[in-house]
């Protein structure tokens, strides 16, 4: 189902390049408490309908806009094919981590949960977590965030000796502390039964809500369209199907 966009629009100026995104104010404010507050006419941004996000990443915001319009998380390959500009060479893992951090900033819980599901799926296919991805995640999220929890849980099951050396040289104290704590906890769980498959099994069985932020009082974005509540019916007007993961390797 296509998303119907009405009302006024806001210009979001993103990143060091100051790229402008023209986005429906209705879409932004209905999904993001941050944009709902920022676009209030009490503030200059609300009056000018222009918001600047100089510290955020253009590619992550483009993925967010695609999510708002389609309710799908697009892969690096598809996003690049649909883009009319040249972008830096970036892994899908890093794009998804950037997108999650953007979701944290704009306080869009459903977007963060969907991105985390996509990251879980990506890492079950390509089981490696780069140290620079970890470093970015820890610098742009709060302690105890679901993203940190997932990456800690996943990384300690796929530790390679060269990554240990890279981590040893890291100046990110919180990252080192959290991964060491997760590693110590993991030592007590080891049973020699193929731990690298655990995340894949979780994803296949649909148990990713353990890493979601919606909590027990809210329906997961994946289940809203199956619920009969008014909130779910309203969300279906803008929501499409489940997240889309497409690669063209």
Secondary structure per residue as TSV (DSSP state, phi and psi in degrees):
chain	resnum	aa	ss	phi	psi
A	1	X	-	360.0	130.1
A	2	X	-	-73.7	149.6
A	3	X	-	-83.6	128.5
A	4	X	-	-92.0	123.3
A	5	X	-	-111.6	129.0
A	6	X	-	-141.0	175.2
A	7	X	S	82.7	-159.6
A	8	X	-	-88.6	172.7
A	9	X	E	-124.2	155.6
A	10	X	E	-121.7	149.4
A	11	X	E	-100.4	121.8
A	12	X	E	-108.8	114.8
A	13	X	E	-96.1	114.6
A	14	X	E	-118.6	137.8
A	15	X	T	77.4	-177.9
A	16	X	T	-67.9	-26.9
A	17	X	T	-81.0	-8.8
A	18	X	T	57.0	44.5
A	19	X	E	-72.2	133.7
A	20	X	E	-94.8	130.7
A	21	X	E	-116.3	125.3
A	22	X	E	-96.5	113.0
A	23	X	E	-129.9	145.2
A	24	X	E	-59.0	125.8
A	25	X	H	-61.8	-34.1
A	26	X	H	-62.8	-43.3
A	27	X	H	-63.7	-45.8
A	28	X	H	-63.0	-49.1
A	29	X	H	-74.5	-23.6
A	30	X	H	-81.0	-15.4
A	31	X	H	-115.2	-19.2
A	32	X	-	-128.3	114.6
A	33	X	H	-58.7	-32.3
A	34	X	H	-61.5	-50.7
A	35	X	H	-70.8	-30.6
A	36	X	H	-61.4	-41.4
A	37	X	H	-73.3	-44.5
A	38	X	H	-65.7	-32.1
A	39	X	T	-91.6	7.4
A	40	X	S	-65.4	140.8
A	41	X	T	-69.0	-3.3
A	42	X	T	-69.7	-22.0
A	43	X	S	-109.5	158.4
A	44	X	H	-57.8	-43.1
A	45	X	H	-61.3	-36.9
A	46	X	H	-68.9	-31.3
A	47	X	H	-78.6	-38.5
A	48	X	H	-86.8	-14.5
A	49	X	T	60.0	36.1
A	50	X	E	-137.7	129.2
A	51	X	E	-125.9	134.9
A	52	X	E	-105.5	131.0
A	53	X	E	-124.8	71.6
A	54	X	T	-68.5	-22.2
A	55	X	T	-92.6	-2.8
A	56	X	S	-98.9	167.1
A	57	X	-	-97.6	134.6
A	58	X	H	-61.5	-42.5
A	59	X	H	-66.2	-35.5
A	60	X	H	-68.1	-38.9
A	61	X	H	-70.2	-35.4
A	62	X	H	-61.2	-40.9
A	63	X	H	-64.1	-37.0
A	64	X	H	-64.8	-42.8
A	65	X	H	-62.9	-41.0
A	66	X	H	-61.9	-37.7
A	67	X	H	-63.5	-45.6
A	68	X	H	-59.8	-37.5
A	69	X	H	-83.0	-32.9
A	70	X	H	-120.4	-13.5
A	71	X	S	58.9	34.4
A	72	X	-	-131.2	148.1
A	73	X	-	-100.4	118.5
A	74	X	-	-91.1	147.7
A	75	X	-	-77.3	166.6
A	76	X	H	-57.5	-45.2
A	77	X	H	-62.6	-45.7
A	78	X	H	-68.7	-41.8
A	79	X	H	-60.9	-40.7
A	80	X	H	-66.6	-40.4
A	81	X	H	-63.2	-33.8
A	82	X	H	-86.0	-9.1
A	83	X	-	-90.0	145.7
A	84	X	S	-103.2	18.9
A	85	X	S	-133.6	159.1
A	86	X	-	-82.7	132.9
A	87	X	-	-119.7	161.0
A	88	X	-	-66.3	156.7
A	89	X	-	-72.6	116.8
A	90	X	-	-139.1	140.5
A	91	X	-	-75.9	156.8
A	92	X	H	-64.0	-36.5
A	93	X	H	-57.3	-48.4
A	94	X	H	-67.1	-38.7
A	95	X	H	-59.8	-44.4
A	96	X	H	-66.3	-38.1
A	97	X	H	-66.5	-42.0
A	98	X	H	-60.2	-42.4
A	99	X	H	-64.3	-42.0
A	100	X	H	-60.6	-43.9
A	101	X	H	-63.7	-36.6
A	102	X	H	-63.1	-44.7
A	103	X	H	-59.0	-35.0
A	104	X	H	-64.6	-41.6
A	105	X	H	-67.1	-42.7
A	106	X	H	-87.2	-2.9
A	107	X	T	64.5	40.3
A	108	X	-	-100.5	96.9
A	109	X	H	-63.2	-44.4
A	110	X	H	-63.7	-39.9
A	111	X	H	-63.1	-44.9
A	112	X	H	-60.6	-43.4
A	113	X	H	-63.9	-40.4
A	114	X	H	-67.5	-40.8
A	115	X	H	-64.1	-41.0
A	116	X	H	-64.3	-38.7
A	117	X	H	-60.6	-42.5
A	118	X	H	-64.9	-38.6
A	119	X	H	-66.2	-39.9
A	120	X	H	-61.5	-45.8
A	121	X	H	-63.0	-42.6
A	122	X	H	-60.4	-43.2
A	123	X	H	-78.9	-14.9
A	124	X	H	-77.4	-25.7
A	125	X	H	-85.9	-36.7
A	126	X	S	-127.3	81.9
A	127	X	-	-75.2	76.0
A	128	X	-	-155.3	142.4
A	129	X	-	-122.6	115.2
A	130	X	-	-72.5	144.2
A	131	X	H	-63.9	-34.1
A	132	X	H	-67.1	-30.0
A	133	X	H	-67.2	-42.6
A	134	X	H	-61.2	-45.3
A	135	X	H	-60.2	-43.4
A	136	X	H	-62.6	-43.8
A	137	X	H	-61.1	-43.8
A	138	X	H	-72.5	-27.2
A	139	X	H	-77.8	-17.7
A	140	X	S	-121.6	12.5
A	141	X	S	-131.2	163.1
A	142	X	-	-86.8	157.8
A	143	X	T	-56.7	136.3
A	144	X	T	82.0	7.2
A	145	X	-	-66.6	150.5
A	146	X	H	-56.6	-34.2
A	147	X	H	-63.7	-45.6
A	148	X	H	-61.4	-41.7
A	149	X	H	-61.1	-46.1
A	150	X	H	-64.2	-48.8
A	151	X	H	-64.0	-36.8
A	152	X	H	-63.1	-48.0
A	153	X	H	-60.7	-42.3
A	154	X	H	-75.5	-43.8
A	155	X	H	-62.7	-41.2
A	156	X	T	-69.2	-12.4
A	157	X	T	-93.6	-6.0
A	158	X	S	-135.0	34.9
A	159	X	-	-71.9	129.8
A	160	X	-	-111.9	152.6
A	161	X	H	-60.0	-39.2
A	162	X	H	-67.3	-32.4
A	163	X	H	-69.5	-35.0
A	164	X	H	-60.1	-41.1
A	165	X	H	-66.4	-41.8
A	166	X	H	-61.6	-41.4
A	167	X	H	-65.6	-35.9
A	168	X	H	-62.0	-27.4
A	169	X	T	-93.3	1.9
A	170	X	-	-74.3	142.5
A	171	X	-	-97.9	4.7
A	172	X	-	-86.7	95.2
A	173	X	H	-62.1	-43.4
A	174	X	H	-63.4	-38.6
A	175	X	H	-62.7	-50.1
A	176	X	H	-60.8	-44.2
A	177	X	H	-61.6	-46.5
A	178	X	H	-66.6	-40.2
A	179	X	H	-72.1	-35.4
A	180	X	H	-66.1	-40.7
A	181	X	H	-62.8	-42.6
A	182	X	H	-66.1	-35.6
A	183	X	H	-66.4	-42.2
A	184	X	H	-63.8	-41.9
A	185	X	H	-63.3	-37.4
A	186	X	H	-67.4	-33.4
A	187	X	H	-55.1	-38.7
A	188	X	T	-74.2	-10.9
A	189	X	T	-102.1	-15.0
A	190	X	-	-61.0	132.6
A	191	X	-	-135.0	6.1
A	192	X	S	69.0	31.8
A	193	X	S	-117.0	39.7
A	194	X	-	72.8	60.9
A	195	X	G	-62.8	-24.3
A	196	X	G	-65.8	-14.5
A	197	X	G	-90.5	-6.0
A	198	X	H	-63.2	-45.1
A	199	X	H	-65.5	-40.4
A	200	X	H	-59.8	-41.0
A	201	X	H	-66.7	-39.9
A	202	X	H	-60.0	-46.3
A	203	X	H	-63.0	-44.7
A	204	X	H	-64.2	-33.1
A	205	X	T	-89.3	-0.9
A	206	X	T	73.4	28.7
A	207	X	-	-97.1	24.8
A	208	X	G	-73.5	-9.5
A	209	X	G	-61.8	-17.9
A	210	X	G	-60.3	-24.1
A	211	X	G	-106.1	6.3
A	212	X	-	-86.9	164.3
A	213	X	S	-106.0	-2.2
A	214	X	S	-69.2	-24.1
A	215	X	-	75.1	174.7
A	216	X	T	-75.1	-17.1
A	217	X	T	-87.2	-8.5
A	218	X	S	-123.2	146.5
A	219	X	-	-73.0	144.2
A	220	X	-	-64.7	147.6
A	221	X	T	-57.2	-29.0
A	222	X	T	-71.4	-23.7
A	223	X	T	-101.5	-13.2
A	224	X	G	-57.3	-38.2
A	225	X	G	-72.1	-11.6
A	226	X	G	-98.4	-4.6
A	227	X	-	-93.1	151.8
A	228	X	-	-95.5	7.5
A	229	X	S	-73.2	161.2
A	230	X	H	-61.8	-41.4
A	231	X	H	-57.3	-43.0
A	232	X	H	-68.4	-40.0
A	233	X	H	-64.1	-40.3
A	234	X	H	-64.1	-40.8
A	235	X	H	-67.6	-27.4
A	236	X	H	-68.0	-23.2
A	237	X	T	-63.8	-29.0
A	238	X	T	-106.7	-21.2
A	239	X	-	-85.9	142.5
A	240	X	-	-98.9	-133.0
A	241	X	S	-97.1	-167.6
A	242	X	S	-67.2	169.7
A	243	X	-	-59.2	147.3
A	244	X	-	-106.7	123.2
A	245	X	-	-116.8	114.3
A	246	X	-	-132.3	129.9
A	247	X	-	-124.0	150.3
A	248	X	-	-128.0	49.9
A	249	X	-	-66.2	360.0
